[in-house]
Amino acid sequence: MVLAFLVTLLNPVIADALDLEEGTQLLQMDWLLSGVLIAGLMVVAIVSGWFPSRKAAKLDPIEALRTE
């Protein structure tokens, strides 16, 4: 997210290179949406690791090795 913000600092350089009007903003950051997206992805990552590990923890090790 910080890297994306740093890229938005290039707005004046890009606008000058493309001969756009003064004050044209090509790259814009929505901080709230970015934060919600990162939080949502963290929840998905935690849940996708937690459910399989919980299921594996309930298995008997001998039975798990025997079936594979």
mmCIF file of the N, C-alpha and C atoms, coordinates in Angstrom:
data_MODEL
# 
_entry.id   MODEL 
# 
loop_
_atom_site.group_PDB 
_atom_site.id 
_atom_site.type_symbol 
_atom_site.label_atom_id 
_atom_site.label_alt_id 
_atom_site.label_comp_id 
_atom_site.label_asym_id 
_atom_site.label_entity_id 
_atom_site.label_seq_id 
_atom_site.pdbx_PDB_ins_code 
_atom_site.Cartn_x 
_atom_site.Cartn_y 
_atom_site.Cartn_z 
_atom_site.occupancy 
_atom_site.B_iso_or_equiv 
_atom_site.pdbx_formal_charge 
_atom_site.auth_seq_id 
_atom_site.auth_comp_id 
_atom_site.auth_asym_id 
_atom_site.auth_atom_id 
_atom_site.pdbx_PDB_model_num 
ATOM 1   N N  . MET A 1 1  ? 0.827   -1.178  0.000   1.00 0.00 ? 1  MET A N  1 
ATOM 2   C CA . MET A 1 1  ? 0.000   0.000   0.000   1.00 0.00 ? 1  MET A CA 1 
ATOM 3   C C  . MET A 1 1  ? 0.875   1.247   0.000   1.00 0.00 ? 1  MET A C  1 
ATOM 4   N N  . VAL A 1 2  ? 1.954   1.185   0.735   1.00 0.00 ? 2  VAL A N  1 
ATOM 5   C CA . VAL A 1 2  ? 2.880   2.320   0.768   1.00 0.00 ? 2  VAL A CA 1 
ATOM 6   C C  . VAL A 1 2  ? 3.538   2.502   -0.597  1.00 0.00 ? 2  VAL A C  1 
ATOM 7   N N  . LEU A 1 3  ? 3.883   1.401   -1.242  1.00 0.00 ? 3  LEU A N  1 
ATOM 8   C CA . LEU A 1 3  ? 4.485   1.477   -2.574  1.00 0.00 ? 3  LEU A CA 1 
ATOM 9   C C  . LEU A 1 3  ? 3.507   2.101   -3.566  1.00 0.00 ? 3  LEU A C  1 
ATOM 10  N N  . ALA A 1 4  ? 2.238   1.730   -3.483  1.00 0.00 ? 4  ALA A N  1 
ATOM 11  C CA . ALA A 1 4  ? 1.228   2.328   -4.367  1.00 0.00 ? 4  ALA A CA 1 
ATOM 12  C C  . ALA A 1 4  ? 1.102   3.825   -4.103  1.00 0.00 ? 4  ALA A C  1 
ATOM 13  N N  . PHE A 1 5  ? 1.170   4.228   -2.846  1.00 0.00 ? 5  PHE A N  1 
ATOM 14  C CA . PHE A 1 5  ? 1.117   5.654   -2.530  1.00 0.00 ? 5  PHE A CA 1 
ATOM 15  C C  . PHE A 1 5  ? 2.319   6.388   -3.114  1.00 0.00 ? 5  PHE A C  1 
ATOM 16  N N  . LEU A 1 6  ? 3.487   5.780   -3.029  1.00 0.00 ? 6  LEU A N  1 
ATOM 17  C CA . LEU A 1 6  ? 4.685   6.422   -3.580  1.00 0.00 ? 6  LEU A CA 1 
ATOM 18  C C  . LEU A 1 6  ? 4.574   6.593   -5.091  1.00 0.00 ? 6  LEU A C  1 
ATOM 19  N N  . VAL A 1 7  ? 3.916   5.660   -5.760  1.00 0.00 ? 7  VAL A N  1 
ATOM 20  C CA . VAL A 1 7  ? 3.726   5.781   -7.208  1.00 0.00 ? 7  VAL A CA 1 
ATOM 21  C C  . VAL A 1 7  ? 2.804   6.958   -7.527  1.00 0.00 ? 7  VAL A C  1 
ATOM 22  N N  . THR A 1 8  ? 1.840   7.235   -6.651  1.00 0.00 ? 8  THR A N  1 
ATOM 23  C CA . THR A 1 8  ? 0.946   8.373   -6.898  1.00 0.00 ? 8  THR A CA 1 
ATOM 24  C C  . THR A 1 8  ? 1.696   9.703   -6.861  1.00 0.00 ? 8  THR A C  1 
ATOM 25  N N  . LEU A 1 9  ? 2.869   9.722   -6.241  1.00 0.00 ? 9  LEU A N  1 
ATOM 26  C CA . LEU A 1 9  ? 3.654   10.951  -6.223  1.00 0.00 ? 9  LEU A CA 1 
ATOM 27  C C  . LEU A 1 9  ? 4.207   11.294  -7.611  1.00 0.00 ? 9  LEU A C  1 
ATOM 28  N N  . LEU A 1 10 ? 4.123   10.349  -8.537  1.00 0.00 ? 10 LEU A N  1 
ATOM 29  C CA . LEU A 1 10 ? 4.593   10.581  -9.906  1.00 0.00 ? 10 LEU A CA 1 
ATOM 30  C C  . LEU A 1 10 ? 3.544   11.256  -10.786 1.00 0.00 ? 10 LEU A C  1 
ATOM 31  N N  . ASN A 1 11 ? 2.400   11.638  -10.223 1.00 0.00 ? 11 ASN A N  1 
ATOM 32  C CA . ASN A 1 11 ? 1.352   12.292  -11.003 1.00 0.00 ? 11 ASN A CA 1 
ATOM 33  C C  . ASN A 1 11 ? 1.853   13.480  -11.820 1.00 0.00 ? 11 ASN A C  1 
ATOM 34  N N  . PRO A 1 12 ? 2.588   14.422  -11.228 1.00 0.00 ? 12 PRO A N  1 
ATOM 35  C CA . PRO A 1 12 ? 3.049   15.568  -12.026 1.00 0.00 ? 12 PRO A CA 1 
ATOM 36  C C  . PRO A 1 12 ? 3.991   15.152  -13.158 1.00 0.00 ? 12 PRO A C  1 
ATOM 37  N N  . VAL A 1 13 ? 4.849   14.180  -12.915 1.00 0.00 ? 13 VAL A N  1 
ATOM 38  C CA . VAL A 1 13 ? 5.798   13.735  -13.936 1.00 0.00 ? 13 VAL A CA 1 
ATOM 39  C C  . VAL A 1 13 ? 5.055   13.099  -15.110 1.00 0.00 ? 13 VAL A C  1 
ATOM 40  N N  . ILE A 1 14 ? 4.074   12.246  -14.810 1.00 0.00 ? 14 ILE A N  1 
ATOM 41  C CA . ILE A 1 14 ? 3.308   11.590  -15.864 1.00 0.00 ? 14 ILE A CA 1 
ATOM 42  C C  . ILE A 1 14 ? 2.464   12.605  -16.625 1.00 0.00 ? 14 ILE A C  1 
ATOM 43  N N  . ALA A 1 15 ? 1.856   13.529  -15.913 1.00 0.00 ? 15 ALA A N  1 
ATOM 44  C CA . ALA A 1 15 ? 1.034   14.560  -16.566 1.00 0.00 ? 15 ALA A CA 1 
ATOM 45  C C  . ALA A 1 15 ? 1.883   15.415  -17.493 1.00 0.00 ? 15 ALA A C  1 
ATOM 46  N N  . ASP A 1 16 ? 3.100   15.763  -17.087 1.00 0.00 ? 16 ASP A N  1 
ATOM 47  C CA . ASP A 1 16 ? 3.987   16.546  -17.957 1.00 0.00 ? 16 ASP A CA 1 
ATOM 48  C C  . ASP A 1 16 ? 4.413   15.742  -19.177 1.00 0.00 ? 16 ASP A C  1 
ATOM 49  N N  . ALA A 1 17 ? 4.702   14.462  -18.997 1.00 0.00 ? 17 ALA A N  1 
ATOM 50  C CA . ALA A 1 17 ? 5.141   13.627  -20.107 1.00 0.00 ? 17 ALA A CA 1 
ATOM 51  C C  . ALA A 1 17 ? 4.032   13.444  -21.145 1.00 0.00 ? 17 ALA A C  1 
ATOM 52  N N  . LEU A 1 18 ? 2.785   13.426  -20.699 1.00 0.00 ? 18 LEU A N  1 
ATOM 53  C CA . LEU A 1 18 ? 1.654   13.239  -21.608 1.00 0.00 ? 18 LEU A CA 1 
ATOM 54  C C  . LEU A 1 18 ? 1.033   14.557  -22.053 1.00 0.00 ? 18 LEU A C  1 
ATOM 55  N N  . ASP A 1 19 ? 1.613   15.677  -21.637 1.00 0.00 ? 19 ASP A N  1 
ATOM 56  C CA . ASP A 1 19 ? 1.113   17.019  -21.957 1.00 0.00 ? 19 ASP A CA 1 
ATOM 57  C C  . ASP A 1 19 ? -0.360  17.183  -21.572 1.00 0.00 ? 19 ASP A C  1 
ATOM 58  N N  . LEU A 1 20 ? -0.682  16.805  -20.339 1.00 0.00 ? 20 LEU A N  1 
ATOM 59  C CA . LEU A 1 20 ? -2.042  16.947  -19.835 1.00 0.00 ? 20 LEU A CA 1 
ATOM 60  C C  . LEU A 1 20 ? -2.192  18.284  -19.129 1.00 0.00 ? 20 LEU A C  1 
ATOM 61  N N  . GLU A 1 21 ? -3.442  18.652  -18.858 1.00 0.00 ? 21 GLU A N  1 
ATOM 62  C CA . GLU A 1 21 ? -3.711  19.924  -18.193 1.00 0.00 ? 21 GLU A CA 1 
ATOM 63  C C  . GLU A 1 21 ? -3.147  19.934  -16.775 1.00 0.00 ? 21 GLU A C  1 
ATOM 64  N N  . GLU A 1 22 ? -2.892  21.119  -16.261 1.00 0.00 ? 22 GLU A N  1 
ATOM 65  C CA . GLU A 1 22 ? -2.361  21.282  -14.914 1.00 0.00 ? 22 GLU A CA 1 
ATOM 66  C C  . GLU A 1 22 ? -3.371  20.769  -13.892 1.00 0.00 ? 22 GLU A C  1 
ATOM 67  N N  . GLY A 1 23 ? -2.910  19.992  -12.942 1.00 0.00 ? 23 GLY A N  1 
ATOM 68  C CA . GLY A 1 23 ? -3.770  19.478  -11.885 1.00 0.00 ? 23 GLY A CA 1 
ATOM 69  C C  . GLY A 1 23 ? -4.445  18.157  -12.208 1.00 0.00 ? 23 GLY A C  1 
ATOM 70  N N  . THR A 1 24 ? -4.139  17.574  -13.346 1.00 0.00 ? 24 THR A N  1 
ATOM 71  C CA . THR A 1 24 ? -4.734  16.285  -13.704 1.00 0.00 ? 24 THR A CA 1 
ATOM 72  C C  . THR A 1 24 ? -4.168  15.194  -12.803 1.00 0.00 ? 24 THR A C  1 
ATOM 73  N N  . GLN A 1 25 ? -5.053  14.435  -12.192 1.00 0.00 ? 25 GLN A N  1 
ATOM 74  C CA . GLN A 1 25 ? -4.656  13.343  -11.298 1.00 0.00 ? 25 GLN A CA 1 
ATOM 75  C C  . GLN A 1 25 ? -4.986  12.009  -11.967 1.00 0.00 ? 25 GLN A C  1 
ATOM 76  N N  . LEU A 1 26 ? -3.979  11.306  -12.428 1.00 0.00 ? 26 LEU A N  1 
ATOM 77  C CA . LEU A 1 26 ? -4.182  10.006  -13.062 1.00 0.00 ? 26 LEU A CA 1 
ATOM 78  C C  . LEU A 1 26 ? -4.239  8.893   -12.035 1.00 0.00 ? 26 LEU A C  1 
ATOM 79  N N  . LEU A 1 27 ? -3.398  8.983   -11.026 1.00 0.00 ? 27 LEU A N  1 
ATOM 80  C CA . LEU A 1 27 ? -3.293  7.941   -10.004 1.00 0.00 ? 27 LEU A CA 1 
ATOM 81  C C  . LEU A 1 27 ? -3.815  8.497   -8.691  1.00 0.00 ? 27 LEU A C  1 
ATOM 82  N N  . GLN A 1 28 ? -4.814  7.812   -8.122  1.00 0.00 ? 28 GLN A N  1 
ATOM 83  C CA . GLN A 1 28 ? -5.383  8.268   -6.862  1.00 0.00 ? 28 GLN A CA 1 
ATOM 84  C C  . GLN A 1 28 ? -5.505  7.096   -5.908  1.00 0.00 ? 28 GLN A C  1 
ATOM 85  N N  . MET A 1 29 ? -5.295  7.356   -4.628  1.00 0.00 ? 29 MET A N  1 
ATOM 86  C CA . MET A 1 29 ? -5.397  6.319   -3.597  1.00 0.00 ? 29 MET A CA 1 
ATOM 87  C C  . MET A 1 29 ? -6.646  6.556   -2.757  1.00 0.00 ? 29 MET A C  1 
ATOM 88  N N  . ASP A 1 30 ? -7.385  5.494   -2.504  1.00 0.00 ? 30 ASP A N  1 
ATOM 89  C CA . ASP A 1 30 ? -8.492  5.528   -1.559  1.00 0.00 ? 30 ASP A CA 1 
ATOM 90  C C  . ASP A 1 30 ? -8.032  4.734   -0.337  1.00 0.00 ? 30 ASP A C  1 
ATOM 91  N N  . TRP A 1 31 ? -7.644  5.447   0.712   1.00 0.00 ? 31 TRP A N  1 
ATOM 92  C CA . TRP A 1 31 ? -7.036  4.807   1.871   1.00 0.00 ? 31 TRP A CA 1 
ATOM 93  C C  . TRP A 1 31 ? -8.001  3.871   2.585   1.00 0.00 ? 31 TRP A C  1 
ATOM 94  N N  . LEU A 1 32 ? -9.264  4.263   2.695   1.00 0.00 ? 32 LEU A N  1 
ATOM 95  C CA . LEU A 1 32 ? -10.240 3.421   3.381   1.00 0.00 ? 32 LEU A CA 1 
ATOM 96  C C  . LEU A 1 32 ? -10.445 2.112   2.626   1.00 0.00 ? 32 LEU A C  1 
ATOM 97  N N  . LEU A 1 33 ? -10.625 2.197   1.323   1.00 0.00 ? 33 LEU A N  1 
ATOM 98  C CA . LEU A 1 33 ? -10.822 0.993   0.518   1.00 0.00 ? 33 LEU A CA 1 
ATOM 99  C C  . LEU A 1 33 ? -9.585  0.105   0.540   1.00 0.00 ? 33 LEU A C  1 
ATOM 100 N N  . SER A 1 34 ? -8.414  0.697   0.516   1.00 0.00 ? 34 SER A N  1 
ATOM 101 C CA . SER A 1 34 ? -7.177  -0.084  0.573   1.00 0.00 ? 34 SER A CA 1 
ATOM 102 C C  . SER A 1 34 ? -7.039  -0.804  1.912   1.00 0.00 ? 34 SER A C  1 
ATOM 103 N N  . GLY A 1 35 ? -7.366  -0.132  2.987   1.00 0.00 ? 35 GLY A N  1 
ATOM 104 C CA . GLY A 1 35 ? -7.304  -0.752  4.313   1.00 0.00 ? 35 GLY A CA 1 
ATOM 105 C C  . GLY A 1 35 ? -8.302  -1.882  4.463   1.00 0.00 ? 35 GLY A C  1 
ATOM 106 N N  . VAL A 1 36 ? -9.521  -1.693  3.957   1.00 0.00 ? 36 VAL A N  1 
ATOM 107 C CA . VAL A 1 36 ? -10.538 -2.745  4.015   1.00 0.00 ? 36 VAL A CA 1 
ATOM 108 C C  . VAL A 1 36 ? -10.100 -3.940  3.183   1.00 0.00 ? 36 VAL A C  1 
ATOM 109 N N  . LEU A 1 37 ? -9.518  -3.691  2.026   1.00 0.00 ? 37 LEU A N  1 
ATOM 110 C CA . LEU A 1 37 ? -9.040  -4.774  1.163   1.00 0.00 ? 37 LEU A CA 1 
ATOM 111 C C  . LEU A 1 37 ? -7.942  -5.584  1.848   1.00 0.00 ? 37 LEU A C  1 
ATOM 112 N N  . ILE A 1 38 ? -6.990  -4.915  2.455   1.00 0.00 ? 38 ILE A N  1 
ATOM 113 C CA . ILE A 1 38 ? -5.901  -5.608  3.149   1.00 0.00 ? 38 ILE A CA 1 
ATOM 114 C C  . ILE A 1 38 ? -6.440  -6.409  4.329   1.00 0.00 ? 38 ILE A C  1 
ATOM 115 N N  . ALA A 1 39 ? -7.359  -5.833  5.099   1.00 0.00 ? 39 ALA A N  1 
ATOM 116 C CA . ALA A 1 39 ? -7.950  -6.552  6.232   1.00 0.00 ? 39 ALA A CA 1 
ATOM 117 C C  . ALA A 1 39 ? -8.729  -7.775  5.752   1.00 0.00 ? 39 ALA A C  1 
ATOM 118 N N  . GLY A 1 40 ? -9.471  -7.630  4.672   1.00 0.00 ? 40 GLY A N  1 
ATOM 119 C CA . GLY A 1 40 ? -10.221 -8.760  4.127   1.00 0.00 ? 40 GLY A CA 1 
ATOM 120 C C  . GLY A 1 40 ? -9.319  -9.867  3.644   1.00 0.00 ? 40 GLY A C  1 
ATOM 121 N N  . LEU A 1 41 ? -8.240  -9.519  2.987   1.00 0.00 ? 41 LEU A N  1 
ATOM 122 C CA . LEU A 1 41 ? -7.292  -10.525 2.517   1.00 0.00 ? 41 LEU A CA 1 
ATOM 123 C C  . LEU A 1 41 ? -6.603  -11.235 3.678   1.00 0.00 ? 41 LEU A C  1 
ATOM 124 N N  . MET A 1 42 ? -6.342  -10.514 4.757   1.00 0.00 ? 42 MET A N  1 
ATOM 125 C CA . MET A 1 42 ? -5.751  -11.141 5.931   1.00 0.00 ? 42 MET A CA 1 
ATOM 126 C C  . MET A 1 42 ? -6.712  -12.145 6.553   1.00 0.00 ? 42 MET A C  1 
ATOM 127 N N  . VAL A 1 43 ? -7.994  -11.809 6.607   1.00 0.00 ? 43 VAL A N  1 
ATOM 128 C CA . VAL A 1 43 ? -8.993  -12.726 7.162   1.00 0.00 ? 43 VAL A CA 1 
ATOM 129 C C  . VAL A 1 43 ? -9.085  -13.983 6.302   1.00 0.00 ? 43 VAL A C  1 
ATOM 130 N N  . VAL A 1 44 ? -9.121  -13.820 4.982   1.00 0.00 ? 44 VAL A N  1 
ATOM 131 C CA . VAL A 1 44 ? -9.189  -14.974 4.081   1.00 0.00 ? 44 VAL A CA 1 
ATOM 132 C C  . VAL A 1 44 ? -7.954  -15.860 4.249   1.00 0.00 ? 44 VAL A C  1 
ATOM 133 N N  . ALA A 1 45 ? -6.776  -15.266 4.372   1.00 0.00 ? 45 ALA A N  1 
ATOM 134 C CA . ALA A 1 45 ? -5.544  -16.041 4.530   1.00 0.00 ? 45 ALA A CA 1 
ATOM 135 C C  . ALA A 1 45 ? -5.537  -16.811 5.854   1.00 0.00 ? 45 ALA A C  1 
ATOM 136 N N  . ILE A 1 46 ? -5.990  -16.186 6.906   1.00 0.00 ? 46 ILE A N  1 
ATOM 137 C CA . ILE A 1 46 ? -6.017  -16.855 8.212   1.00 0.00 ? 46 ILE A CA 1 
ATOM 138 C C  . ILE A 1 46 ? -7.017  -18.001 8.207   1.00 0.00 ? 46 ILE A C  1 
ATOM 139 N N  . VAL A 1 47 ? -8.202  -17.766 7.663   1.00 0.00 ? 47 VAL A N  1 
ATOM 140 C CA . VAL A 1 47 ? -9.232  -18.804 7.635   1.00 0.00 ? 47 VAL A CA 1 
ATOM 141 C C  . VAL A 1 47 ? -8.812  -19.962 6.740   1.00 0.00 ? 47 VAL A C  1 
ATOM 142 N N  . SER A 1 48 ? -8.193  -19.663 5.600   1.00 0.00 ? 48 SER A N  1 
ATOM 143 C CA . SER A 1 48 ? -7.789  -20.740 4.687   1.00 0.00 ? 48 SER A CA 1 
ATOM 144 C C  . SER A 1 48 ? -6.665  -21.590 5.271   1.00 0.00 ? 48 SER A C  1 
ATOM 145 N N  . GLY A 1 49 ? -5.927  -21.100 6.210   1.00 0.00 ? 49 GLY A N  1 
ATOM 146 C CA . GLY A 1 49 ? -4.921  -21.902 6.884   1.00 0.00 ? 49 GLY A CA 1 
ATOM 147 C C  . GLY A 1 49 ? -5.430  -22.560 8.147   1.00 0.00 ? 49 GLY A C  1 
ATOM 148 N N  . TRP A 1 50 ? -6.407  -21.928 8.795   1.00 0.00 ? 50 TRP A N  1 
ATOM 149 C CA . TRP A 1 50 ? -6.887  -22.418 10.075  1.00 0.00 ? 50 TRP A CA 1 
ATOM 150 C C  . TRP A 1 50 ? -7.759  -23.658 9.934   1.00 0.00 ? 50 TRP A C  1 
ATOM 151 N N  . PHE A 1 51 ? -8.691  -23.669 8.989   1.00 0.00 ? 51 PHE A N  1 
ATOM 152 C CA . PHE A 1 51 ? -9.593  -24.817 8.840   1.00 0.00 ? 51 PHE A CA 1 
ATOM 153 C C  . PHE A 1 51 ? -8.857  -26.105 8.487   1.00 0.00 ? 51 PHE A C  1 
ATOM 154 N N  . PRO A 1 52 ? -7.980  -26.124 7.495   1.00 0.00 ? 52 PRO A N  1 
ATOM 155 C CA . PRO A 1 52 ? -7.265  -27.383 7.217   1.00 0.00 ? 52 PRO A CA 1 
ATOM 156 C C  . PRO A 1 52 ? -6.367  -27.832 8.373   1.00 0.00 ? 52 PRO A C  1 
ATOM 157 N N  . SER A 1 53 ? -5.730  -26.907 9.049   1.00 0.00 ? 53 SER A N  1 
ATOM 158 C CA . SER A 1 53 ? -4.861  -27.302 10.160  1.00 0.00 ? 53 SER A CA 1 
ATOM 159 C C  . SER A 1 53 ? -5.676  -27.833 11.329  1.00 0.00 ? 53 SER A C  1 
ATOM 160 N N  . ARG A 1 54 ? -6.852  -27.297 11.542  1.00 0.00 ? 54 ARG A N  1 
ATOM 161 C CA . ARG A 1 54 ? -7.729  -27.785 12.606  1.00 0.00 ? 54 ARG A CA 1 
ATOM 162 C C  . ARG A 1 54 ? -8.198  -29.204 12.294  1.00 0.00 ? 54 ARG A C  1 
ATOM 163 N N  . LYS A 1 55 ? -8.535  -29.456 11.032  1.00 0.00 ? 55 LYS A N  1 
ATOM 164 C CA . LYS A 1 55 ? -8.948  -30.795 10.623  1.00 0.00 ? 55 LYS A CA 1 
ATOM 165 C C  . LYS A 1 55 ? -7.789  -31.782 10.767  1.00 0.00 ? 55 LYS A C  1 
ATOM 166 N N  . ALA A 1 56 ? -6.600  -31.373 10.367  1.00 0.00 ? 56 ALA A N  1 
ATOM 167 C CA . ALA A 1 56 ? -5.426  -32.248 10.458  1.00 0.00 ? 56 ALA A CA 1 
ATOM 168 C C  . ALA A 1 56 ? -5.049  -32.531 11.905  1.00 0.00 ? 56 ALA A C  1 
ATOM 169 N N  . ALA A 1 57 ? -5.260  -31.590 12.786  1.00 0.00 ? 57 ALA A N  1 
ATOM 170 C CA . ALA A 1 57 ? -4.917  -31.790 14.198  1.00 0.00 ? 57 ALA A CA 1 
ATOM 171 C C  . ALA A 1 57 ? -5.819  -32.832 14.859  1.00 0.00 ? 57 ALA A C  1 
ATOM 172 N N  . LYS A 1 58 ? -7.029  -33.005 14.341  1.00 0.00 ? 58 LYS A N  1 
ATOM 173 C CA . LYS A 1 58 ? -7.961  -33.969 14.909  1.00 0.00 ? 58 LYS A CA 1 
ATOM 174 C C  . LYS A 1 58 ? -7.692  -35.398 14.428  1.00 0.00 ? 58 LYS A C  1 
ATOM 175 N N  . LEU A 1 59 ? -6.889  -35.575 13.388  1.00 0.00 ? 59 LEU A N  1 
ATOM 176 C CA . LEU A 1 59 ? -6.623  -36.905 12.845  1.00 0.00 ? 59 LEU A CA 1 
ATOM 177 C C  . LEU A 1 59 ? -5.628  -37.671 13.721  1.00 0.00 ? 59 LEU A C  1 
ATOM 178 N N  . ASP A 1 60 ? -5.815  -38.968 13.745  1.00 0.00 ? 60 ASP A N  1 
ATOM 179 C CA . ASP A 1 60 ? -4.849  -39.839 14.405  1.00 0.00 ? 60 ASP A CA 1 
ATOM 180 C C  . ASP A 1 60 ? -3.638  -39.970 13.480  1.00 0.00 ? 60 ASP A C  1 
ATOM 181 N N  . PRO A 1 61 ? -2.425  -39.715 13.960  1.00 0.00 ? 61 PRO A N  1 
ATOM 182 C CA . PRO A 1 61 ? -1.248  -39.726 13.078  1.00 0.00 ? 61 PRO A CA 1 
ATOM 183 C C  . PRO A 1 61 ? -1.046  -41.057 12.363  1.00 0.00 ? 61 PRO A C  1 
ATOM 184 N N  . ILE A 1 62 ? -1.285  -42.171 13.026  1.00 0.00 ? 62 ILE A N  1 
ATOM 185 C CA . ILE A 1 62 ? -1.094  -43.479 12.412  1.00 0.00 ? 62 ILE A CA 1 
ATOM 186 C C  . ILE A 1 62 ? -2.093  -43.685 11.272  1.00 0.00 ? 62 ILE A C  1 
ATOM 187 N N  . GLU A 1 63 ? -3.349  -43.305 11.510  1.00 0.00 ? 63 GLU A N  1 
ATOM 188 C CA . GLU A 1 63 ? -4.375  -43.447 10.475  1.00 0.00 ? 63 GLU A CA 1 
ATOM 189 C C  . GLU A 1 63 ? -4.097  -42.517 9.293   1.00 0.00 ? 63 GLU A C  1 
ATOM 190 N N  . ALA A 1 64 ? -3.627  -41.331 9.564   1.00 0.00 ? 64 ALA A N  1 
ATOM 191 C CA . ALA A 1 64 ? -3.330  -40.380 8.497   1.00 0.00 ? 64 ALA A CA 1 
ATOM 192 C C  . ALA A 1 64 ? -2.205  -40.902 7.611   1.00 0.00 ? 64 ALA A C  1 
ATOM 193 N N  . LEU A 1 65 ? -1.182  -41.492 8.205   1.00 0.00 ? 65 LEU A N  1 
ATOM 194 C CA . LEU A 1 65 ? -0.061  -42.049 7.428   1.00 0.00 ? 65 LEU A CA 1 
ATOM 195 C C  . LEU A 1 65 ? -0.489  -43.297 6.677   1.00 0.00 ? 65 LEU A C  1 
ATOM 196 N N  . ARG A 1 66 ? -1.377  -44.059 7.220   1.00 0.00 ? 66 ARG A N  1 
ATOM 197 C CA . ARG A 1 66 ? -1.800  -45.304 6.594   1.00 0.00 ? 66 ARG A CA 1 
ATOM 198 C C  . ARG A 1 66 ? -2.626  -45.026 5.331   1.00 0.00 ? 66 ARG A C  1 
ATOM 199 N N  . THR A 1 67 ? -3.397  -43.960 5.325   1.00 0.00 ? 67 THR A N  1 
ATOM 200 C CA . THR A 1 67 ? -4.266  -43.683 4.170   1.00 0.00 ? 67 THR A CA 1 
ATOM 201 C C  . THR A 1 67 ? -3.504  -43.040 3.019   1.00 0.00 ? 67 THR A C  1 
ATOM 202 N N  . GLU A 1 68 ? -2.345  -42.521 3.239   1.00 0.00 ? 68 GLU A N  1 
ATOM 203 C CA . GLU A 1 68 ? -1.622  -41.857 2.158   1.00 0.00 ? 68 GLU A CA 1 
ATOM 204 C C  . GLU A 1 68 ? -0.634  -42.747 1.524   1.00 0.00 ? 68 GLU A C  1 
# 
